[in-house]
Amino acid sequence: MNFIDSLSNNKIFWAAVLAWFIAQTLKVIHTLIIDKRINFSRFVGSGGMPSSHSALVTALTTAIGLTHGFDSGLFALSLCFSLVVMYDAAGVRNAVGKQAVILNKMIEDLQTKKNKGLVKQSENRLKELIGHTPFEVFAGAILGIVVAKILI
């Protein structure tokens, strides 16, 4: 069996991909409801509700547990990987997003108030929506578990 055939028959892989896809689609829908506009860039963007990173890794971990057993080394490895990803999403990446908000505001203030003409206009603002709130991570994790339970 070749690689493509093996991958196309891998339910664990497809559970993770489907959970990611659903989470990213929900971000577009969430933006439509909240901002009253369609923003397809949310489909590939990071941050927001729900966490697609959490959905992907928890679907992967749950599918591995259901397939190989929750006492397997593969499940333990995947669980540790998932916890690191979710901690990073809600901790480190969320903090980076908050810092970007502050830095963008500082640059804007410098450009408009204090040093008119002395501070070079930045072409791109720092990306502010990078991480997740704990609730967004939790919602993504629940989505991933549900998708894996349905598919496996």
N, C-alpha and C positions, 0 to 999 in steps of 0.2 A: 504494500500500500504506500503510495507516495505522500509527500507532505501535504498537498492540497486536499487529498481525500481524507487524510488523518485529521487535519484541522477542521474540515467541514463536518466531520462526525463527532467532534469533541464537544460534548454537552457542557462541560465545565467552562470551556472557553466562551461558548455562545451565551451562557448565562451571564458571564461577566460583561460581555459586549452589549447584550440586550439591556442590562441594568444601566450601563453607561449611556446608551442611546436614549432610554426612557428619561433618565435624569436630565440630559442635555435638552431634550424636547420639552420637558416640564419647565426648564429655565426660559425658553422662548415664550411659552404660554404664560408663565408667571409675569414676565415683562409686559406682555400684551395686556394682562389684567391690571397690573399696578400702574404702568406708565401709559397705557392706552395707545401703544404703538407696537408694530411688529419690528423686532430687532433680531434678524437671523444670525448676527455675529454672536449672540448669546449661545447659539448651538455649538460653537467651537471654543467659546471663552471659558475662562476659569472663574471661580467664585460664584456666589449666588445660591439660590434655593432650587432644588436640593444639591448637596455635594455629589457630583458625578464620580469624583475620586473615591469617596466612601461607598457609593453604590457599587462601583466596579470591584473594589477589593473585598467588600463583604459578600457580594455574590460569588466571587471566586472562592473565598474561604468557606462559605456555607456549602457550595457545590462540592468542594473537595471533602469536607466533612461528611456530607451525605453519601458521597461515592466511595471514599477510601476509609471512612471511619473517623470519628472525632478523637480517637486515641492514636491516630497515625502521626508519624513524623512529618508527613507532608502537610497535614492540617495544622500542626504546631508551627511549622515554618510560615505558612500562609497567614495564620492568625497574627504572628509577630509582625510580619510585613504589613498587614492591614492596620494594626495598632499604630505603627510608625507613620503610615500615610495619613491616618485620621488625626493623629496628634499634630503632625505637620500642618495639615489643612486648617485646623482650628487654632493652633498656637502660633507657629512661626509665620506661616503665610498670612494669617489674619493680622498679626502685628505689622508685617511689611505693608499691608494695605492701609492700615491706620497711619503709618509713618508717611506713606505716599500722599495721603490727604493733607497732612500737616506741611510737608515739603511743597506741594503744589500751591497751597495757600500762601506760604512764605514767599515763594517766587512771584506769585501774582501780586502780593503786597509790595514787594520790592519794585516790580515793574510799573505799577500804577501810582504809587504814593511817594516813595522816598527818592529814588534815583532815576527820575525820568530821563530816559535816554542812556543812562550809564550801565544798566543791566541789559544784556543781550536777550532779546525775546527767544524763549525756548520754543522750538518747533513742535515738540511733543510733550504733553503732560505725562507724568508718571502714571502708570496704571494703578488705579485705586482698588478695583474689585479683583483681588487676588486670592484671598483666603475665605474662610467660612466662620460663621458663628457656630457655637456648639450645637445649637438646634438644627442648623443646616447639615452638619455632619451626621447628627443622629437621624434626621429624615432620610439622608442618602443611605445610611447603614440599614435602616428598616426596609427601604426600597430594594436594596441588594439582597437582603435575606428573603424577602417575599418572592422576588424574581427567581432566585435559585430554587426555592421550595417548589415553585410552580413547574420549572423546567426539568428538575432532576427527579 
